[in-house]
Amino acid sequence: MPLGSSGGDQSLVVLSKQPNATLAQRELLPVRFVPITRDHIDA
């Protein structure tokens, strides 16, 4: 999932459930996700 502020710096992060029921977080790479809206799709 992308973590960070919308429109700003974000990181792609993987969360994995561990056998002891905790979550391990692993950061993969920097990303920038932008929302896709109908206004931005060419028809």
mmCIF file of the N, C-alpha and C atoms, coordinates in Angstrom:
data_MODEL
# 
_entry.id   MODEL 
# 
loop_
_atom_site.group_PDB 
_atom_site.id 
_atom_site.type_symbol 
_atom_site.label_atom_id 
_atom_site.label_alt_id 
_atom_site.label_comp_id 
_atom_site.label_asym_id 
_atom_site.label_entity_id 
_atom_site.label_seq_id 
_atom_site.pdbx_PDB_ins_code 
_atom_site.Cartn_x 
_atom_site.Cartn_y 
_atom_site.Cartn_z 
_atom_site.occupancy 
_atom_site.B_iso_or_equiv 
_atom_site.pdbx_formal_charge 
_atom_site.auth_seq_id 
_atom_site.auth_comp_id 
_atom_site.auth_asym_id 
_atom_site.auth_atom_id 
_atom_site.pdbx_PDB_model_num 
ATOM 1   N N  . MET A 1 1  ? 0.845   -1.169  0.000   1.00 0.00 ? 1  MET A N  1 
ATOM 2   C CA . MET A 1 1  ? 0.000   0.000   0.000   1.00 0.00 ? 1  MET A CA 1 
ATOM 3   C C  . MET A 1 1  ? 0.891   1.231   0.000   1.00 0.00 ? 1  MET A C  1 
ATOM 4   N N  . PRO A 1 2  ? 0.429   2.295   -0.637  1.00 0.00 ? 2  PRO A N  1 
ATOM 5   C CA . PRO A 1 2  ? 1.207   3.522   -0.586  1.00 0.00 ? 2  PRO A CA 1 
ATOM 6   C C  . PRO A 1 2  ? 0.982   4.242   0.738   1.00 0.00 ? 2  PRO A C  1 
ATOM 7   N N  . LEU A 1 3  ? 2.054   4.649   1.384   1.00 0.00 ? 3  LEU A N  1 
ATOM 8   C CA . LEU A 1 3  ? 1.967   5.395   2.633   1.00 0.00 ? 3  LEU A CA 1 
ATOM 9   C C  . LEU A 1 3  ? 2.635   6.747   2.456   1.00 0.00 ? 3  LEU A C  1 
ATOM 10  N N  . GLY A 1 4  ? 1.990   7.784   2.930   1.00 0.00 ? 4  GLY A N  1 
ATOM 11  C CA . GLY A 1 4  ? 2.532   9.128   2.849   1.00 0.00 ? 4  GLY A CA 1 
ATOM 12  C C  . GLY A 1 4  ? 1.424   10.100  2.511   1.00 0.00 ? 4  GLY A C  1 
ATOM 13  N N  . SER A 1 5  ? 1.785   11.360  2.410   1.00 0.00 ? 5  SER A N  1 
ATOM 14  C CA . SER A 1 5  ? 0.771   12.370  2.150   1.00 0.00 ? 5  SER A CA 1 
ATOM 15  C C  . SER A 1 5  ? 0.320   12.327  0.690   1.00 0.00 ? 5  SER A C  1 
ATOM 16  N N  . SER A 1 6  ? -0.942  12.605  0.461   1.00 0.00 ? 6  SER A N  1 
ATOM 17  C CA . SER A 1 6  ? -1.500  12.628  -0.879  1.00 0.00 ? 6  SER A CA 1 
ATOM 18  C C  . SER A 1 6  ? -0.853  13.748  -1.682  1.00 0.00 ? 6  SER A C  1 
ATOM 19  N N  . GLY A 1 7  ? -0.316  13.411  -2.847  1.00 0.00 ? 7  GLY A N  1 
ATOM 20  C CA . GLY A 1 7  ? 0.343   14.399  -3.684  1.00 0.00 ? 7  GLY A CA 1 
ATOM 21  C C  . GLY A 1 7  ? 1.766   14.707  -3.263  1.00 0.00 ? 7  GLY A C  1 
ATOM 22  N N  . GLY A 1 8  ? 2.242   14.046  -2.215  1.00 0.00 ? 8  GLY A N  1 
ATOM 23  C CA . GLY A 1 8  ? 3.603   14.283  -1.733  1.00 0.00 ? 8  GLY A CA 1 
ATOM 24  C C  . GLY A 1 8  ? 4.432   13.018  -1.803  1.00 0.00 ? 8  GLY A C  1 
ATOM 25  N N  . ASP A 1 9  ? 5.490   12.972  -1.019  1.00 0.00 ? 9  ASP A N  1 
ATOM 26  C CA . ASP A 1 9  ? 6.348   11.794  -0.999  1.00 0.00 ? 9  ASP A CA 1 
ATOM 27  C C  . ASP A 1 9  ? 5.611   10.625  -0.372  1.00 0.00 ? 9  ASP A C  1 
ATOM 28  N N  . GLN A 1 10 ? 5.686   9.476   -1.020  1.00 0.00 ? 10 GLN A N  1 
ATOM 29  C CA . GLN A 1 10 ? 5.059   8.258   -0.529  1.00 0.00 ? 10 GLN A CA 1 
ATOM 30  C C  . GLN A 1 10 ? 6.033   7.098   -0.698  1.00 0.00 ? 10 GLN A C  1 
ATOM 31  N N  . SER A 1 11 ? 5.784   6.029   0.021   1.00 0.00 ? 11 SER A N  1 
ATOM 32  C CA . SER A 1 11 ? 6.570   4.807   -0.097  1.00 0.00 ? 11 SER A CA 1 
ATOM 33  C C  . SER A 1 11 ? 5.622   3.642   -0.294  1.00 0.00 ? 11 SER A C  1 
ATOM 34  N N  . LEU A 1 12 ? 6.019   2.699   -1.155  1.00 0.00 ? 12 LEU A N  1 
ATOM 35  C CA . LEU A 1 12 ? 5.248   1.479   -1.330  1.00 0.00 ? 12 LEU A CA 1 
ATOM 36  C C  . LEU A 1 12 ? 5.676   0.525   -0.223  1.00 0.00 ? 12 LEU A C  1 
ATOM 37  N N  . VAL A 1 13 ? 4.714   0.097   0.589   1.00 0.00 ? 13 VAL A N  1 
ATOM 38  C CA . VAL A 1 13 ? 4.999   -0.689  1.792   1.00 0.00 ? 13 VAL A CA 1 
ATOM 39  C C  . VAL A 1 13 ? 4.228   -2.000  1.749   1.00 0.00 ? 13 VAL A C  1 
ATOM 40  N N  . VAL A 1 14 ? 4.881   -3.075  2.175   1.00 0.00 ? 14 VAL A N  1 
ATOM 41  C CA . VAL A 1 14 ? 4.243   -4.383  2.305   1.00 0.00 ? 14 VAL A CA 1 
ATOM 42  C C  . VAL A 1 14 ? 4.123   -4.694  3.790   1.00 0.00 ? 14 VAL A C  1 
ATOM 43  N N  . LEU A 1 15 ? 2.920   -5.046  4.227   1.00 0.00 ? 15 LEU A N  1 
ATOM 44  C CA . LEU A 1 15 ? 2.699   -5.501  5.603   1.00 0.00 ? 15 LEU A CA 1 
ATOM 45  C C  . LEU A 1 15 ? 2.494   -7.004  5.581   1.00 0.00 ? 15 LEU A C  1 
ATOM 46  N N  . SER A 1 16 ? 3.190   -7.712  6.474   1.00 0.00 ? 16 SER A N  1 
ATOM 47  C CA . SER A 1 16 ? 3.078   -9.164  6.568   1.00 0.00 ? 16 SER A CA 1 
ATOM 48  C C  . SER A 1 16 ? 2.710   -9.557  7.982   1.00 0.00 ? 16 SER A C  1 
ATOM 49  N N  . LYS A 1 17 ? 1.699   -10.409 8.102   1.00 0.00 ? 17 LYS A N  1 
ATOM 50  C CA . LYS A 1 17 ? 1.310   -10.904 9.426   1.00 0.00 ? 17 LYS A CA 1 
ATOM 51  C C  . LYS A 1 17 ? 2.286   -11.998 9.849   1.00 0.00 ? 17 LYS A C  1 
ATOM 52  N N  . GLN A 1 18 ? 2.842   -11.848 11.036  1.00 0.00 ? 18 GLN A N  1 
ATOM 53  C CA . GLN A 1 18 ? 3.815   -12.782 11.567  1.00 0.00 ? 18 GLN A CA 1 
ATOM 54  C C  . GLN A 1 18 ? 3.114   -13.888 12.367  1.00 0.00 ? 18 GLN A C  1 
ATOM 55  N N  . PRO A 1 19 ? 3.787   -15.000 12.595  1.00 0.00 ? 19 PRO A N  1 
ATOM 56  C CA . PRO A 1 19 ? 3.171   -16.100 13.358  1.00 0.00 ? 19 PRO A CA 1 
ATOM 57  C C  . PRO A 1 19 ? 2.697   -15.700 14.762  1.00 0.00 ? 19 PRO A C  1 
ATOM 58  N N  . ASN A 1 20 ? 3.332   -14.675 15.355  1.00 0.00 ? 20 ASN A N  1 
ATOM 59  C CA . ASN A 1 20 ? 2.930   -14.238 16.691  1.00 0.00 ? 20 ASN A CA 1 
ATOM 60  C C  . ASN A 1 20 ? 1.840   -13.160 16.631  1.00 0.00 ? 20 ASN A C  1 
ATOM 61  N N  . ALA A 1 21 ? 1.197   -13.006 15.461  1.00 0.00 ? 21 ALA A N  1 
ATOM 62  C CA . ALA A 1 21 ? 0.065   -12.094 15.237  1.00 0.00 ? 21 ALA A CA 1 
ATOM 63  C C  . ALA A 1 21 ? 0.456   -10.618 15.181  1.00 0.00 ? 21 ALA A C  1 
ATOM 64  N N  . THR A 1 22 ? 1.750   -10.317 15.076  1.00 0.00 ? 22 THR A N  1 
ATOM 65  C CA . THR A 1 22 ? 2.177   -8.939  14.875  1.00 0.00 ? 22 THR A CA 1 
ATOM 66  C C  . THR A 1 22 ? 2.339   -8.683  13.379  1.00 0.00 ? 22 THR A C  1 
ATOM 67  N N  . LEU A 1 23 ? 2.507   -7.415  13.014  1.00 0.00 ? 23 LEU A N  1 
ATOM 68  C CA . LEU A 1 23 ? 2.706   -7.059  11.617  1.00 0.00 ? 23 LEU A CA 1 
ATOM 69  C C  . LEU A 1 23 ? 4.146   -6.618  11.401  1.00 0.00 ? 23 LEU A C  1 
ATOM 70  N N  . ALA A 1 24 ? 4.742   -7.121  10.328  1.00 0.00 ? 24 ALA A N  1 
ATOM 71  C CA . ALA A 1 24 ? 6.078   -6.671  9.920   1.00 0.00 ? 24 ALA A CA 1 
ATOM 72  C C  . ALA A 1 24 ? 5.891   -5.745  8.730   1.00 0.00 ? 24 ALA A C  1 
ATOM 73  N N  . GLN A 1 25 ? 6.571   -4.618  8.741   1.00 0.00 ? 25 GLN A N  1 
ATOM 74  C CA . GLN A 1 25 ? 6.460   -3.629  7.670   1.00 0.00 ? 25 GLN A CA 1 
ATOM 75  C C  . GLN A 1 25 ? 7.759   -3.588  6.890   1.00 0.00 ? 25 GLN A C  1 
ATOM 76  N N  . ARG A 1 26 ? 7.652   -3.663  5.549   1.00 0.00 ? 26 ARG A N  1 
ATOM 77  C CA . ARG A 1 26 ? 8.832   -3.620  4.690   1.00 0.00 ? 26 ARG A CA 1 
ATOM 78  C C  . ARG A 1 26 ? 8.606   -2.556  3.620   1.00 0.00 ? 26 ARG A C  1 
ATOM 79  N N  . GLU A 1 27 ? 9.473   -1.573  3.564   1.00 0.00 ? 27 GLU A N  1 
ATOM 80  C CA . GLU A 1 27 ? 9.380   -0.505  2.578   1.00 0.00 ? 27 GLU A CA 1 
ATOM 81  C C  . GLU A 1 27 ? 10.075  -0.955  1.292   1.00 0.00 ? 27 GLU A C  1 
ATOM 82  N N  . LEU A 1 28 ? 9.350   -0.868  0.155   1.00 0.00 ? 28 LEU A N  1 
ATOM 83  C CA . LEU A 1 28 ? 9.904   -1.343  -1.105  1.00 0.00 ? 28 LEU A CA 1 
ATOM 84  C C  . LEU A 1 28 ? 10.587  -0.249  -1.911  1.00 0.00 ? 28 LEU A C  1 
ATOM 85  N N  . LEU A 1 29 ? 9.861   0.837   -2.228  1.00 0.00 ? 29 LEU A N  1 
ATOM 86  C CA . LEU A 1 29 ? 10.440  1.886   -3.052  1.00 0.00 ? 29 LEU A CA 1 
ATOM 87  C C  . LEU A 1 29 ? 9.609   3.151   -2.962  1.00 0.00 ? 29 LEU A C  1 
ATOM 88  N N  . PRO A 1 30 ? 10.201  4.285   -3.327  1.00 0.00 ? 30 PRO A N  1 
ATOM 89  C CA . PRO A 1 30 ? 9.432   5.528   -3.331  1.00 0.00 ? 30 PRO A CA 1 
ATOM 90  C C  . PRO A 1 30 ? 8.453   5.532   -4.511  1.00 0.00 ? 30 PRO A C  1 
ATOM 91  N N  . VAL A 1 31 ? 7.246   6.025   -4.272  1.00 0.00 ? 31 VAL A N  1 
ATOM 92  C CA . VAL A 1 31 ? 6.208   6.075   -5.304  1.00 0.00 ? 31 VAL A CA 1 
ATOM 93  C C  . VAL A 1 31 ? 5.435   7.379   -5.187  1.00 0.00 ? 31 VAL A C  1 
ATOM 94  N N  . ARG A 1 32 ? 4.603   7.640   -6.186  1.00 0.00 ? 32 ARG A N  1 
ATOM 95  C CA . ARG A 1 32 ? 3.671   8.756   -6.112  1.00 0.00 ? 32 ARG A CA 1 
ATOM 96  C C  . ARG A 1 32 ? 2.387   8.307   -6.795  1.00 0.00 ? 32 ARG A C  1 
ATOM 97  N N  . PHE A 1 33 ? 1.369   8.011   -5.997  1.00 0.00 ? 33 PHE A N  1 
ATOM 98  C CA . PHE A 1 33 ? 0.079   7.598   -6.515  1.00 0.00 ? 33 PHE A CA 1 
ATOM 99  C C  . PHE A 1 33 ? -0.800  8.825   -6.658  1.00 0.00 ? 33 PHE A C  1 
ATOM 100 N N  . VAL A 1 34 ? -1.509  8.899   -7.747  1.00 0.00 ? 34 VAL A N  1 
ATOM 101 C CA . VAL A 1 34 ? -2.447  9.995   -7.959  1.00 0.00 ? 34 VAL A CA 1 
ATOM 102 C C  . VAL A 1 34 ? -3.834  9.400   -8.166  1.00 0.00 ? 34 VAL A C  1 
ATOM 103 N N  . PRO A 1 35 ? -4.865  10.057  -7.662  1.00 0.00 ? 35 PRO A N  1 
ATOM 104 C CA . PRO A 1 35 ? -6.207  9.533   -7.837  1.00 0.00 ? 35 PRO A CA 1 
ATOM 105 C C  . PRO A 1 35 ? -6.645  9.610   -9.305  1.00 0.00 ? 35 PRO A C  1 
ATOM 106 N N  . ILE A 1 36 ? -7.319  8.583   -9.774  1.00 0.00 ? 36 ILE A N  1 
ATOM 107 C CA . ILE A 1 36 ? -7.895  8.581   -11.106 1.00 0.00 ? 36 ILE A CA 1 
ATOM 108 C C  . ILE A 1 36 ? -9.368  8.925   -10.963 1.00 0.00 ? 36 ILE A C  1 
ATOM 109 N N  . THR A 1 37 ? -9.760  10.002  -11.600 1.00 0.00 ? 37 THR A N  1 
ATOM 110 C CA . THR A 1 37 ? -11.162 10.413  -11.549 1.00 0.00 ? 37 THR A CA 1 
ATOM 111 C C  . THR A 1 37 ? -11.702 10.509  -12.965 1.00 0.00 ? 37 THR A C  1 
ATOM 112 N N  . ARG A 1 38 ? -12.993 10.522  -13.080 1.00 0.00 ? 38 ARG A N  1 
ATOM 113 C CA . ARG A 1 38 ? -13.633 10.588  -14.385 1.00 0.00 ? 38 ARG A CA 1 
ATOM 114 C C  . ARG A 1 38 ? -13.182 11.839  -15.141 1.00 0.00 ? 38 ARG A C  1 
ATOM 115 N N  . ASP A 1 39 ? -12.902 12.919  -14.444 1.00 0.00 ? 39 ASP A N  1 
ATOM 116 C CA . ASP A 1 39 ? -12.468 14.161  -15.082 1.00 0.00 ? 39 ASP A CA 1 
ATOM 117 C C  . ASP A 1 39 ? -11.123 14.034  -15.776 1.00 0.00 ? 39 ASP A C  1 
ATOM 118 N N  . HIS A 1 40 ? -10.325 13.035  -15.391 1.00 0.00 ? 40 HIS A N  1 
ATOM 119 C CA . HIS A 1 40 ? -8.979  12.901  -15.941 1.00 0.00 ? 40 HIS A CA 1 
ATOM 120 C C  . HIS A 1 40 ? -8.856  11.774  -16.951 1.00 0.00 ? 40 HIS A C  1 
ATOM 121 N N  . ILE A 1 41 ? -9.920  11.083  -17.261 1.00 0.00 ? 41 ILE A N  1 
ATOM 122 C CA . ILE A 1 41 ? -9.888  9.967   -18.198 1.00 0.00 ? 41 ILE A CA 1 
ATOM 123 C C  . ILE A 1 41 ? -10.354 10.454  -19.568 1.00 0.00 ? 41 ILE A C  1 
ATOM 124 N N  . ASP A 1 42 ? -9.517  10.235  -20.595 1.00 0.00 ? 42 ASP A N  1 
ATOM 125 C CA . ASP A 1 42 ? -9.915  10.580  -21.957 1.00 0.00 ? 42 ASP A CA 1 
ATOM 126 C C  . ASP A 1 42 ? -10.970 9.582   -22.449 1.00 0.00 ? 42 ASP A C  1 
ATOM 127 N N  . ALA A 1 43 ? -12.060 10.076  -22.943 1.00 0.00 ? 43 ALA A N  1 
ATOM 128 C CA . ALA A 1 43 ? -13.134 9.172   -23.408 1.00 0.00 ? 43 ALA A CA 1 
ATOM 129 C C  . ALA A 1 43 ? -13.087 9.028   -24.901 1.00 0.00 ? 43 ALA A C  1 
# 
